[in-house]
Amino acid sequence: MVNSRKALLVGTATYGHDGLRPLKAPLNDLDALAEVLGDPDIGGYTVIEVRDRPVHLIQRAVQRFLVHSEPDDELLLYFSCHGLKDDEELLYFAGTDTEPEPELLESHAVPAEFVSKYLQTAIARRKILLLDCCFSGAFRAGAKSANPRLDIGGTFTESGTYVISASDRIQQAFELKSTADPKPLSVFTDAVVRGLRSGDADLDGDGQVSADDLYKYVSESLRAAGSRQNPTRSIVGGIGDLKLTLQRKPQEPTPGAVSASPPFDAAAVRRVLAEAPFALDAIIDPAPDHPVRQRFHEHQDQTRSEHLIAYVNRGHHNDWFGFKSREYEPVAFTDGAVYFPGAVRMTYSELAAHDITVDRKWHKAYRGGFHTSHLVLQRPGRTVSVNGAFHQGLEALAAVLTELGRLATEASASPPPTPE
């Protein structure tokens, strides 16, 4: 049986024109993404790579890939390269022979409109496009006008394309700056690969990573890391269930390991928050009509089934004259999870699996200064960074989270009580 899951990965790192600087990430991006997509236990895709090719060969490969598809194919098309815009704000993908003059891009680069045309005419029913380039949010899925019809919900229909872009229409996309990694990836692709490889991008817990799961995971990861790019998505044709990974086999529990969702006593959360001597403003068990409860549900509407235990204001820093100069988003504690700024949700079992540290940098201000701190929760496959600039707030919050993580570990290791 011929594999119906097919991926075409296009990466361009070297350019003949002096106006386009060489890139370090694209070919590394292809290596990493091809590995995870081609893994028979993860993506199960048949992968084709187009590496450092001129524009006409890229177009030929894209056209062949889409024109020769079959109705039951599940196609994934990916670009990692320079993204360019012409004078009309139309997007183009650079090849090795691209000349970056805006008025010449139509004949010297791959038009996004060309890619969009063949995506929409391909008879394959399920298609996903991943764009890792500057201005990638300018891709107009399935329409020549500036306002294509977007279908953000529903179920999969006869034909559809799900587009995830590394940035919006005016933002640049960045490479990872790491001296330790000999093969750095781009920021966007790094998050994609980590989410697929680890399974952390399976946000709904059904054993597979959907396109919607991946978009939300990558967006959350980049926000938590303080990235200056905002992924975007557009959906044409009503795709709601396109899966990028195969069904994962359930893992046998390891003796002594923290379970995925151990029962956790809400009273333990309440007790730690009430007793901890930390320099944060906490509202414990807000009343049903309390404004913070309403605000929490406005921002986390999907959690109405969880009981809000506490709403912690992470604090603020003062300027030299003693006036409050900035406030920070709160951290919310429910009976099921902790909600950090940037839509980061962590169950108490996940919290227990993290090493929690606080990094601090000193920034001098006029006739004084203040600390800029970063609360970092690290474990293989996932790092969450919460930024803040105030005196002891993050240090205190780290102590609270560490204690709750310890209690969660104990709860998972303890046998459940015997019913009377």
ChimeraX attribute file (.defattr): number of C-alpha atoms within 10 A of each C-alpha:
attribute: neighborCount
match mode: 1-to-1
recipient: residues
	/A:1	3
	/A:2	6
	/A:3	10
	/A:4	17
	/A:5	20
	/A:6	21
	/A:7	26
	/A:8	22
	/A:9	23
	/A:10	26
	/A:11	28
	/A:12	26
	/A:13	22
	/A:14	22
	/A:15	21
	/A:16	14
	/A:17	13
	/A:18	9
	/A:19	11
	/A:20	16
	/A:21	12
	/A:22	17
	/A:23	17
	/A:24	17
	/A:25	24
	/A:26	28
	/A:27	25
	/A:28	20
	/A:29	28
	/A:30	24
	/A:31	16
	/A:32	20
	/A:33	25
	/A:34	21
	/A:35	17
	/A:36	21
	/A:37	25
	/A:38	19
	/A:39	17
	/A:40	13
	/A:41	14
	/A:42	21
	/A:43	25
	/A:44	19
	/A:45	25
	/A:46	18
	/A:47	18
	/A:48	17
	/A:49	16
	/A:50	18
	/A:51	19
	/A:52	21
	/A:53	19
	/A:54	20
	/A:55	20
	/A:56	15
	/A:57	14
	/A:58	23
	/A:59	18
	/A:60	10
	/A:61	18
	/A:62	21
	/A:63	17
	/A:64	12
	/A:65	20
	/A:66	23
	/A:67	15
	/A:68	10
	/A:69	17
	/A:70	14
	/A:71	13
	/A:72	12
	/A:73	17
	/A:74	21
	/A:75	26
	/A:76	24
	/A:77	22
	/A:78	20
	/A:79	24
	/A:80	30
	/A:81	26
	/A:82	28
	/A:83	24
	/A:84	24
	/A:85	23
	/A:86	15
	/A:87	10
	/A:88	8
	/A:89	14
	/A:90	21
	/A:91	26
	/A:92	30
	/A:93	27
	/A:94	32
	/A:95	29
	/A:96	23
	/A:97	17
	/A:98	24
	/A:99	20
	/A:100	21
	/A:101	14
	/A:102	16
	/A:103	13
	/A:104	12
	/A:105	22
	/A:106	16
	/A:107	12
	/A:108	22
	/A:109	25
	/A:110	25
	/A:111	22
	/A:112	21
	/A:113	18
	/A:114	13
	/A:115	22
	/A:116	18
	/A:117	17
	/A:118	17
	/A:119	26
	/A:120	20
	/A:121	12
	/A:122	21
	/A:123	20
	/A:124	23
	/A:125	22
	/A:126	26
	/A:127	26
	/A:128	23
	/A:129	24
	/A:130	22
	/A:131	28
	/A:132	30
	/A:133	27
	/A:134	27
	/A:135	26
	/A:136	33
	/A:137	26
	/A:138	23
	/A:139	27
	/A:140	21
	/A:141	28
	/A:142	23
	/A:143	15
	/A:144	13
	/A:145	9
	/A:146	12
	/A:147	9
	/A:148	14
	/A:149	15
	/A:150	15
	/A:151	16
	/A:152	16
	/A:153	13
	/A:154	11
	/A:155	12
	/A:156	15
	/A:157	13
	/A:158	12
	/A:159	18
	/A:160	25
	/A:161	25
	/A:162	26
	/A:163	26
	/A:164	25
	/A:165	26
	/A:166	32
	/A:167	26
	/A:168	19
	/A:169	20
	/A:170	14
	/A:171	18
	/A:172	19
	/A:173	27
	/A:174	19
	/A:175	19
	/A:176	16
	/A:177	11
	/A:178	10
	/A:179	8
	/A:180	7
	/A:181	9
	/A:182	8
	/A:183	15
	/A:184	19
	/A:185	26
	/A:186	23
	/A:187	23
	/A:188	29
	/A:189	25
	/A:190	20
	/A:191	22
	/A:192	23
	/A:193	23
	/A:194	21
	/A:195	22
	/A:196	24
	/A:197	21
	/A:198	14
	/A:199	18
	/A:200	17
	/A:201	27
	/A:202	21
	/A:203	17
	/A:204	11
	/A:205	11
	/A:206	10
	/A:207	16
	/A:208	23
	/A:209	29
	/A:210	22
	/A:211	25
	/A:212	23
	/A:213	21
	/A:214	23
	/A:215	23
	/A:216	18
	/A:217	24
	/A:218	25
	/A:219	22
	/A:220	21
	/A:221	27
	/A:222	21
	/A:223	21
	/A:224	20
	/A:225	16
	/A:226	14
	/A:227	14
	/A:228	12
	/A:229	21
	/A:230	20
	/A:231	24
	/A:232	20
	/A:233	23
	/A:234	20
	/A:235	21
	/A:236	19
	/A:237	23
	/A:238	19
	/A:239	25
	/A:240	19
	/A:241	17
	/A:242	22
	/A:243	18
	/A:244	24
	/A:245	24
	/A:246	18
	/A:247	14
	/A:248	13
	/A:249	8
	/A:250	7
	/A:251	6
	/A:252	6
	/A:253	10
	/A:254	8
	/A:255	8
	/A:256	10
	/A:257	11
	/A:258	20
	/A:259	18
	/A:260	13
	/A:261	14
	/A:262	19
	/A:263	15
	/A:264	21
	/A:265	13
	/A:266	15
	/A:267	11
	/A:268	15
	/A:269	23
	/A:270	17
	/A:271	12
	/A:272	16
	/A:273	25
	/A:274	14
	/A:275	9
	/A:276	14
	/A:277	11
	/A:278	18
	/A:279	16
	/A:280	19
	/A:281	13
	/A:282	19
	/A:283	18
	/A:284	17
	/A:285	16
	/A:286	15
	/A:287	11
	/A:288	10
	/A:289	8
	/A:290	11
	/A:291	10
	/A:292	19
	/A:293	20
	/A:294	13
	/A:295	11
	/A:296	18
	/A:297	13
	/A:298	12
	/A:299	10
	/A:300	14
	/A:301	11
	/A:302	9
	/A:303	15
	/A:304	11
	/A:305	10
	/A:306	12
	/A:307	15
	/A:308	25
	/A:309	21
	/A:310	23
	/A:311	22
	/A:312	19
	/A:313	18
	/A:314	23
	/A:315	22
	/A:316	19
	/A:317	21
	/A:318	16
	/A:319	15
	/A:320	14
	/A:321	7
	/A:322	8
	/A:323	9
	/A:324	12
	/A:325	11
	/A:326	13
	/A:327	15
	/A:328	15
	/A:329	14
	/A:330	19
	/A:331	18
	/A:332	23
	/A:333	27
	/A:334	21
	/A:335	21
	/A:336	23
	/A:337	21
	/A:338	19
	/A:339	19
	/A:340	18
	/A:341	18
	/A:342	18
	/A:343	16
	/A:344	17
	/A:345	18
	/A:346	16
	/A:347	20
	/A:348	29
	/A:349	25
	/A:350	20
	/A:351	24
	/A:352	22
	/A:353	20
	/A:354	19
	/A:355	14
	/A:356	20
	/A:357	17
	/A:358	18
	/A:359	13
	/A:360	15
	/A:361	11
	/A:362	11
	/A:363	11
	/A:364	10
	/A:365	10
	/A:366	7
	/A:367	6
	/A:368	9
	/A:369	13
	/A:370	17
	/A:371	16
	/A:372	17
	/A:373	21
	/A:374	19
	/A:375	20
	/A:376	21
	/A:377	19
	/A:378	16
	/A:379	14
	/A:380	9
	/A:381	14
	/A:382	14
	/A:383	14
	/A:384	24
	/A:385	24
	/A:386	19
	/A:387	19
	/A:388	22
	/A:389	24
	/A:390	20
	/A:391	17
	/A:392	17
	/A:393	21
	/A:394	28
	/A:395	19
	/A:396	18
	/A:397	22
	/A:398	19
	/A:399	18
	/A:400	19
	/A:401	21
	/A:402	18
	/A:403	19
	/A:404	22
	/A:405	22
	/A:406	16
	/A:407	20
	/A:408	28
	/A:409	23
	/A:410	15
	/A:411	19
	/A:412	20
	/A:413	15
	/A:414	11
	/A:415	8
	/A:416	9
	/A:417	6
	/A:418	5
	/A:419	4
	/A:420	3
